[in-house]
Amino acid sequence: MKIKTIEDFNFRDKTVLVRVDFNSPVDPQSKKILEDTRIRAHGETTIKDLLSKGAKVVVLAHQGRPGEPDFIPLDQHAQILSKILGKLAKYVDDLYGEKAVKAIKALRGGEVLVLKNVRTYADEQKKRTADEHAQTDFIRSLAATADFFVNDAFASAHRAHASIVGFTVGLPSVAGRIMERELNALGKALESPEKPCTYILGGAKADDALRISRYVLDNNIADKILTGGIAAQLFLAAKGFELGKLNTQLLEKKELTPFISGIKELIQQHPSSVETPSDLALDVNGKRGEIKVGQLPTDYAVCDIGAETIKHYRDIIRDSKSIVVSGPMGIYESQEFMNGTRLVLSAVAESEAFSLVGGGHTVAAVKQFGLQKQMGYISTAGGALIEFLMGEKLPGVAALESASEAHK
Ligand code: 3PG
């Protein structure tokens, strides 16, 4: 990797700004954090490591977006972090003002402080270059208190936000453990995947499925694309199947129909690589009913892939050497429609291939079926993973690369 890591510097008694991604699901009524996977991931690796090296750790993170119900302060995150670390993670309700600077200066080696939600700073989310962000009061005030910047927020690396790119201009900057781990695992899946390589793309973001398929097929990264979820319906529509009024309306509501022509073109160019379901499961008055795609259109909602497709997909998975999964095959939360997702994911878990799983719903499904331990790598990222798989350069990663180059 071209990026420097925690191994490259001595952090004893140094003040280290650490950008993590603590963004977690929040109950809209009680405002309580529902799930601590991301806090645990950063806490148990990067933050613990830096503390054991004697660093004064200053945590920067976001939670939610201004105006959204999950836009809450980070005091709860600090409490959860304290439990994970087994020592107090202090919290200051200030980001770069006098209170924050005073609290940073009072830190001793081996102590950790969480600052206020970075998205309370109005210009945090402005799309600017690293140099432009570096000129702001926010970045200048905090950079003046610190010796190093560690970016551990891979899940936010697709955002050119102030706290992601701004500090890399003036401070020696390195990747944290999670950033390093994600880049290594994703590099394995994208740069040099063992062949045959299969991408399993489902869920509702059918436009993302098209863009990922386009990139990985055109660049000879993937050999097979297995489609499921709403993505599969759009791919079937591109093959000329009439889905029925209810299903077509859903695609229109999600503004997905403009992508049909792109999918048609993709299938024409890679006819043997793109797999679509040969049968589907329908919601027939709350019960599972299966039809072959030749029996379309239907008046019922498509909710899963059918038994024949499941078997076919499992056979392909069994013969694969590397597998990427993004998006469920159907409504996995429901007993009636979980089969496709459960059986496809269990085939991935049982296979000897290197597997990479990512995205909120996919990871939730893996957990629901108790398959976490059998997966090769579970990414903490959602949007950042998708952009990475589309071959996009992530601004947070690019900023670390430039910083590693500048501070050689
Ligand atoms: C995520 O959950 O994908 C990251 O924390 C980024 O959040 P954002 O989409 O609000 O920028």
Residues whose N, C-alpha, C, O or C-beta is under 5 A from the ligand:
A	BS01	3PG	D21 N23 G64 A155 S156 G382 G383
